[in-house]
């Protein structure tokens, strides 16, 4: 069995190594022992590494002191977690027998891993309560039972479904709550929530969440979160906005096809990054007569945001618009510590508002029962999964296997670090 580790100082440096499993300790109380089965790699994994100390992602699966040197040094090396599925190999929890498959946050490894779980709501949901994970955001400590089992690997259709779920399920949640709850279409019954959630204690008024007179700009529109937001926004009634949606992307053809499939009730335009400052872009925006421009930055390339802001601020009619910038992701690249500091300063200077999926979900679970929250969430997820071919027609699963080598997680991490993962590629790995 193998483990993938990443340097905390330079995320481009990484390694894989074998670990023995012959002398595992006795399983602790209220615990399960699992082996990752299907996991994905996306740009989010670069964020988990780059901000691993700040957001405690490195704490999820600490490196063991029994690993070979130098990878047993937790100050220098860490395991980047990834979303997907794992199968229980050993359990002392009666409701979680061997062979049960769980969806959640796993190590980039195919070695056995222990979790300490307590039952949650609704039935089939569990919470990880290990001491070293207490500072993680709540979304990363939630695990749920997958109806499939290990025999899924003999069923191509079911394995395909696990692949898409590994890649999209957590990311989908971000795009869904962004549309449904940060920019609520039904503010009387479902008030808009601040992008960080209510616990941040920051003001987010009904006007802030109102898209009735707004044009939305998706910067980095080919990212998975942006695609999900676009799907859900396309289903909004025309009288609740937005007035239009501008998608800025490097994958114009694929996103144009998706927009044609979705047929939203408002005008849309899909452009390449090179066309941000084109005269036609400003004319299109101005033609919708917005009083607000909402910019959703999913990690746009280079200085795309600055170019867009310059376009708005120098246009005779657009410069009077209220501009709201929500930061949702980072560019697909490895950031140095100096670059991360510059990103933070840039956010403050531009007045960008940070979005956090976990914070919004926590607020929703405070406002309604957990059972109701997951009932609504899971029904919406099933609908998106059924509509996936329309929503992401240009995207395909790129399957790899195992941890080491070009076709394993190691090769996938290289591709992420070098910005080589294409907009239509979704990397997913079978680990067993």
C-alpha angles and dihedrals in degrees: 000000000000141000130206117215132184131206111250091209097048114017091197088070111080141147145190128218140171123254127197120236100189097101107040117162121248112280112260123236118283090014142125132202114219141177118215110246110178123008136165137220120214137155087275088073089062088055091050088056099039093049096028096123097042096048096031094240089138087061093063096081109005118202113259124245085228093065116106116270132297092020093063090070105101092191090063107027135043144173115244111220122226137193122251144079137315133185124228112243098174132012142174092188109096094209091054107055126180113286094035113136120219131195117218149085114329140176119261090250141091093219123109114276131192125222129186108218138183124191117262137178134317105031112272094035122109136185125220108227105177112144094238091058100051094103094054118108110262097249090066094056096053119101127179135193116254113214090223121081137202091289086072088091089070092057114072095198093050092046089052089053091051089051094053091044092051091052100040115020098087093034090048089057089059095052091043098053091041091061100032101040113014090047099025118194090202105045094164093062099020112034118207116259127218111259089247094045129249094288089072087069092222126139119255111168131195087258091054091056096042117109096175094110097023138104113213120216118199107204108195090019095173092065115109095245091051091050091053092048090050091051093053094039089053089063094057120114113257095241094061096054164190101193088214145337124234114195118199112194149139089232102063097155096052095044092046089055091050091051091051089051094049096045098198120203092242133062118273136191128191118201140170120248089253090062098057093102095037116125091239091060094056091044091052093049093046092046090066091058097223125183090195135038115201112198116197107195110198094174103299120198123266116321097341092128093051091049092051093048091050090051091053097042095050097045113100094226104026095053091076092059121109107245121210118185120194118190112214107159149352134255116270097262142093111265123211117224089255091053091049090052089050090051090053092049091047092053091053094046093049094042092239117176116221119230121212121184095199093053093052092046091049090054091050091051089052091051096048136016117283088238092056093044093054093041091058094038095050094047090053090047092052090050092051091047090054090048094043096110089058094043099048105018093157097050126098135181113250105204124209132172135226131340112287132054135035092298094047134072090282091062091045092053090052090053092050094048092050093047091241099132107108125223091250096050126095112186116214131165137205108219104185 
